[in-house]
Amino acid sequence: MSRPVERKAHPLSMRLPETDIAIIDRAAALRGRSRTDFVRDATVRAAEDALMETTPIRMSPAGFKMFMAALSGPAAPVPEMVELFKRTAPWESKASPSYTDAAPRGEDAAKRKSRAGKRR
């Protein structure tokens, strides 16, 4: 005789406008996921965020002193961050056009501005 199997998943039903479904489907497709997986992950993530915002952090008095000492002490550089900030940003490389090439500056910009003021 077989025993009934306990369901591990619980259905959740929602009524949403077509526009919301279209946005969800588009985002789910971009992530390569089903609508159900996408909505479940987004909902659980939002629920975890809400819980983390309201969950008190408990620590011993000694732990709190150590925590406060760490916050109050001098900052120490993180080697990976130092290296990251030394790199040239992709938009600053010589291969890509610079902002100054795309937007005229100086005298030309001033002339256009004065002409625009005279038209008013």
C-alpha positions as CSV (number, residue, x, y, z in Angstrom):
1,M,0.0,0.0,0.0
2,S,1.5,3.4,-1.0
3,R,1.5,6.3,1.3
4,P,0.4,9.8,0.1
5,V,3.4,12.0,-0.8
6,E,3.7,15.3,1.0
7,R,3.7,18.3,-1.3
8,K,6.8,20.4,-0.8
9,A,5.6,23.3,-3.0
10,H,2.6,25.5,-2.3
11,P,0.7,27.3,-5.0
12,L,0.5,31.0,-5.0
13,S,-2.0,32.7,-7.3
14,M,-1.9,36.4,-8.4
15,R,-3.9,38.6,-10.7
16,L,-1.7,41.0,-12.6
17,P,-2.4,43.3,-15.5
18,E,-1.1,42.2,-18.9
19,T,1.5,45.0,-18.9
20,D,3.0,43.6,-15.7
21,I,3.1,40.1,-17.1
22,A,4.8,41.3,-20.3
23,I,7.5,43.1,-18.2
24,I,8.0,40.0,-16.0
25,D,8.2,37.7,-19.1
26,R,10.7,40.0,-20.8
27,A,13.0,40.1,-17.8
28,A,12.7,36.4,-17.2
29,A,13.6,35.7,-20.8
30,L,16.6,38.0,-20.5
31,R,17.8,35.9,-17.5
32,G,17.0,32.7,-19.3
33,R,14.5,31.7,-16.6
34,S,10.8,30.8,-16.5
35,R,8.3,33.3,-15.2
36,T,7.7,31.2,-12.1
37,D,11.5,31.0,-11.3
38,F,11.9,34.7,-11.9
39,V,9.0,35.8,-9.8
40,R,9.9,33.3,-7.0
41,D,13.5,34.6,-6.8
42,A,12.5,38.2,-6.9
43,T,9.8,37.7,-4.2
44,V,12.1,35.8,-1.9
45,R,14.8,38.4,-2.4
46,A,12.4,41.2,-1.5
47,A,11.2,39.3,1.5
48,E,14.7,38.6,2.8
49,D,15.6,42.3,2.4
50,A,12.5,43.3,4.4
51,L,13.4,40.9,7.1
52,M,17.1,41.9,7.2
53,E,16.0,45.6,7.6
54,T,14.0,44.8,10.7
55,T,16.1,41.9,12.3
56,P,18.0,43.2,15.4
57,I,21.7,42.3,15.6
58,R,22.6,40.9,19.0
59,M,26.1,40.8,20.4
60,S,27.8,40.6,23.7
61,P,29.1,43.8,25.4
62,A,32.7,42.7,24.6
63,G,31.7,42.0,21.0
64,F,30.1,45.4,20.7
65,K,33.3,47.1,22.0
66,M,35.3,45.3,19.4
67,F,32.8,46.3,16.7
68,M,33.0,49.9,17.7
69,A,36.8,49.8,17.9
70,A,36.9,48.5,14.3
71,L,34.5,51.3,13.2
72,S,36.4,54.0,15.0
73,G,39.9,52.9,14.0
74,P,41.8,54.2,11.0
75,A,40.8,52.9,7.6
76,A,43.1,50.4,6.0
77,P,43.5,50.3,2.2
78,V,42.2,47.2,0.4
79,P,44.9,46.2,-2.1
80,E,42.4,45.1,-4.7
81,M,40.6,48.4,-4.5
82,V,43.9,50.3,-4.8
83,E,44.7,48.3,-7.9
84,L,41.2,48.9,-9.4
85,F,41.5,52.7,-9.0
86,K,44.9,52.7,-10.7
87,R,43.5,51.2,-13.9
88,T,42.3,53.3,-16.8
89,A,38.6,53.3,-17.2
90,P,37.4,51.8,-20.5
91,W,35.9,55.1,-21.6
92,E,39.3,56.8,-20.9
93,S,41.2,54.5,-23.2
94,K,42.7,55.9,-26.5
95,A,40.7,53.4,-28.5
96,S,37.4,55.0,-27.6
97,P,36.4,58.5,-28.6
98,S,36.6,61.0,-25.7
99,Y,33.8,63.2,-24.5
100,T,35.7,66.3,-25.7
101,D,35.8,64.9,-29.2
102,A,32.0,64.4,-29.3
103,A,31.0,67.7,-27.7
104,P,32.6,71.0,-28.8
105,R,33.9,73.2,-26.1
106,G,35.4,76.6,-25.7
107,E,34.8,79.3,-28.3
108,D,32.4,77.3,-30.5
109,A,30.1,76.5,-27.6
110,A,30.2,80.1,-26.4
111,K,29.2,81.4,-29.9
112,R,26.3,79.0,-30.1
113,K,25.1,80.1,-26.6
114,S,25.2,83.8,-27.5
115,R,23.4,83.1,-30.8
116,A,20.7,81.2,-28.9
117,G,20.3,84.1,-26.5
118,K,19.9,86.6,-29.4
119,R,17.0,84.5,-30.9
120,R,14.8,84.9,-27.9
